[in-house]
Amino acid sequence: MILASIPSPSESVWNLGPFPIRAYALCIIAGVVAAIWVGDKRFQARGGKPGAVADVAIWAIPFGLVGARLYHVVTNPELYFAEGRDPVRALYIWEGGLGIWGAISLGALGAYIACRRYGIRFAPLADALAPGILLAQAIGRFGNWFNQELFGSPTDLPWGLEIDAAHRPAGYEQYETFHATFLYESLWNLAGFFLLIWLDRRFRLGGGRVVALYVAIYTLGRFWIEGLRIDTAHELLGLRLNQWTSIVLFVAAIGLFVWLTRTGRGEREDVVQVDKDDSDAEAEPAAGAVEPDPAAGDATEPAVDRDVTEATAADETVADDTTSSGDGDAPRS
């Protein structure tokens, strides 16, 4: 059955007593959980320890959320700091408005700090996480569907997205259905997720090459999907800011992938995690242990019990004294 259009949810917030449950937040949380689960499985397959990805996520997620909101606010200051706007709303992250580039940048910084603390090599961890991030983005985009935001231009295609009049931008009030850019990007990211998994298994990618392909795949799709959107955005030479960002990052990602491949730095790593406690235990002698004396000879020679040797010498001395004693007195103990 072909639908005439895709309906939008009538509600995006449900109240559980005094607590509002927001669909946007639930989509973000579901995406994060999926990314951690996939990343942990992949990192273990690379030689990492179970739970390492969750440990890193404790650092990466707060950094990523701050970065995502900062990028959105910095690139859309008129939404919060123009005349008649409330600057405090820049903190209302639950209302939507997260920039993926800020999330990745500061999220990567948080992950790097965590890797340094836990003895994890950053490149293998990032390669393990990259497909899961695409999956998280595919899930998170459904938050835009619930909020009826970031849709494309009007269309009468069967998969056009119904938008309520209250959410239609100025100049588009007469249209009812629009390009479902949230769905286009979600499907693109989901396809990219499976493609990355296959490429990584087929060619045993490492050294950051999975990350480079992730950026290339995402920016390629983001470029054309961004061109469909009609929400307010800064433009330069006929292209939106996020389109220019996609172009720059796509070229950089392809260049990085080629460089890593040609220099041999993109091979799969053998060691991805070092337990600092174990390494310290091996490096330091156990309490009470006696280090071998180099002057004592070859350490491979069988050890001789000192007490047995001294007892033998004492017996020999006793025997000599007994033999040399003419009056038969018992030897002194």
CORQUIMO-V822319 format. One record per residue. N is the residue number from 1. SS is DSSP state (H for helix, E for strand, L for the rest). Layout:
BEGIN
n:N ss:SS
n:N ss:SS
END
This chain:
BEGIN
n:1 ss:L
n:2 ss:L
n:3 ss:L
n:4 ss:L
n:5 ss:L
n:6 ss:E
n:7 ss:L
n:8 ss:L
n:9 ss:L
n:10 ss:L
n:11 ss:L
n:12 ss:L
n:13 ss:E
n:14 ss:E
n:15 ss:E
n:16 ss:E
n:17 ss:L
n:18 ss:L
n:19 ss:E
n:20 ss:E
n:21 ss:E
n:22 ss:E
n:23 ss:H
n:24 ss:H
n:25 ss:H
n:26 ss:H
n:27 ss:H
n:28 ss:H
n:29 ss:H
n:30 ss:H
n:31 ss:H
n:32 ss:H
n:33 ss:H
n:34 ss:H
n:35 ss:H
n:36 ss:H
n:37 ss:H
n:38 ss:H
n:39 ss:H
n:40 ss:H
n:41 ss:H
n:42 ss:H
n:43 ss:H
n:44 ss:H
n:45 ss:H
n:46 ss:L
n:47 ss:L
n:48 ss:L
n:49 ss:L
n:50 ss:L
n:51 ss:L
n:52 ss:H
n:53 ss:H
n:54 ss:H
n:55 ss:H
n:56 ss:H
n:57 ss:H
n:58 ss:H
n:59 ss:H
n:60 ss:H
n:61 ss:H
n:62 ss:H
n:63 ss:H
n:64 ss:H
n:65 ss:H
n:66 ss:H
n:67 ss:H
n:68 ss:H
n:69 ss:H
n:70 ss:H
n:71 ss:H
n:72 ss:H
n:73 ss:H
n:74 ss:H
n:75 ss:H
n:76 ss:L
n:77 ss:L
n:78 ss:H
n:79 ss:H
n:80 ss:H
n:81 ss:H
n:82 ss:L
n:83 ss:L
n:84 ss:L
n:85 ss:L
n:86 ss:L
n:87 ss:H
n:88 ss:H
n:89 ss:H
n:90 ss:H
n:91 ss:H
n:92 ss:L
n:93 ss:H
n:94 ss:H
n:95 ss:H
n:96 ss:L
n:97 ss:L
n:98 ss:L
n:99 ss:L
n:100 ss:H
n:101 ss:H
n:102 ss:H
n:103 ss:H
n:104 ss:H
n:105 ss:H
n:106 ss:H
n:107 ss:H
n:108 ss:H
n:109 ss:H
n:110 ss:H
n:111 ss:H
n:112 ss:H
n:113 ss:H
n:114 ss:H
n:115 ss:H
n:116 ss:H
n:117 ss:H
n:118 ss:H
n:119 ss:L
n:120 ss:E
n:121 ss:L
n:122 ss:H
n:123 ss:H
n:124 ss:H
n:125 ss:H
n:126 ss:H
n:127 ss:H
n:128 ss:H
n:129 ss:H
n:130 ss:H
n:131 ss:H
n:132 ss:H
n:133 ss:H
n:134 ss:H
n:135 ss:H
n:136 ss:H
n:137 ss:H
n:138 ss:H
n:139 ss:H
n:140 ss:H
n:141 ss:L
n:142 ss:H
n:143 ss:H
n:144 ss:H
n:145 ss:H
n:146 ss:H
n:147 ss:H
n:148 ss:L
n:149 ss:L
n:150 ss:L
n:151 ss:L
n:152 ss:E
n:153 ss:L
n:154 ss:E
n:155 ss:L
n:156 ss:L
n:157 ss:L
n:158 ss:L
n:159 ss:L
n:160 ss:L
n:161 ss:E
n:162 ss:E
n:163 ss:L
n:164 ss:L
n:165 ss:H
n:166 ss:H
n:167 ss:H
n:168 ss:L
n:169 ss:L
n:170 ss:L
n:171 ss:L
n:172 ss:L
n:173 ss:L
n:174 ss:L
n:175 ss:L
n:176 ss:L
n:177 ss:E
n:178 ss:E
n:179 ss:L
n:180 ss:L
n:181 ss:H
n:182 ss:H
n:183 ss:H
n:184 ss:H
n:185 ss:H
n:186 ss:H
n:187 ss:H
n:188 ss:H
n:189 ss:H
n:190 ss:H
n:191 ss:H
n:192 ss:H
n:193 ss:H
n:194 ss:H
n:195 ss:H
n:196 ss:H
n:197 ss:H
n:198 ss:H
n:199 ss:H
n:200 ss:H
n:201 ss:H
n:202 ss:H
n:203 ss:H
n:204 ss:L
n:205 ss:E
n:206 ss:L
n:207 ss:L
n:208 ss:L
n:209 ss:H
n:210 ss:H
n:211 ss:H
n:212 ss:H
n:213 ss:H
n:214 ss:H
n:215 ss:H
n:216 ss:H
n:217 ss:H
n:218 ss:H
n:219 ss:H
n:220 ss:H
n:221 ss:H
n:222 ss:H
n:223 ss:H
n:224 ss:H
n:225 ss:H
n:226 ss:H
n:227 ss:L
n:228 ss:L
n:229 ss:E
n:230 ss:L
n:231 ss:L
n:232 ss:L
n:233 ss:L
n:234 ss:L
n:235 ss:E
n:236 ss:E
n:237 ss:L
n:238 ss:L
n:239 ss:E
n:240 ss:E
n:241 ss:H
n:242 ss:H
n:243 ss:H
n:244 ss:H
n:245 ss:H
n:246 ss:H
n:247 ss:H
n:248 ss:H
n:249 ss:H
n:250 ss:H
n:251 ss:H
n:252 ss:H
n:253 ss:H
n:254 ss:H
n:255 ss:H
n:256 ss:H
n:257 ss:H
n:258 ss:H
n:259 ss:H
n:260 ss:H
n:261 ss:H
n:262 ss:H
n:263 ss:H
n:264 ss:L
n:265 ss:L
n:266 ss:L
n:267 ss:E
n:268 ss:L
n:269 ss:L
n:270 ss:L
n:271 ss:L
n:272 ss:L
n:273 ss:E
n:274 ss:L
n:275 ss:L
n:276 ss:H
n:277 ss:H
n:278 ss:H
n:279 ss:H
n:280 ss:H
n:281 ss:H
n:282 ss:H
n:283 ss:H
n:284 ss:L
n:285 ss:L
n:286 ss:L
n:287 ss:L
n:288 ss:L
n:289 ss:L
n:290 ss:L
n:291 ss:L
n:292 ss:L
n:293 ss:L
n:294 ss:H
n:295 ss:H
n:296 ss:H
n:297 ss:L
n:298 ss:L
n:299 ss:L
n:300 ss:L
n:301 ss:L
n:302 ss:L
n:303 ss:L
n:304 ss:L
n:305 ss:L
n:306 ss:H
n:307 ss:H
n:308 ss:H
n:309 ss:H
n:310 ss:H
n:311 ss:H
n:312 ss:H
n:313 ss:H
n:314 ss:H
n:315 ss:H
n:316 ss:H
n:317 ss:H
n:318 ss:H
n:319 ss:H
n:320 ss:H
n:321 ss:H
n:322 ss:H
n:323 ss:H
n:324 ss:H
n:325 ss:L
n:326 ss:L
n:327 ss:L
n:328 ss:L
n:329 ss:L
n:330 ss:L
n:331 ss:L
n:332 ss:L
n:333 ss:L
END
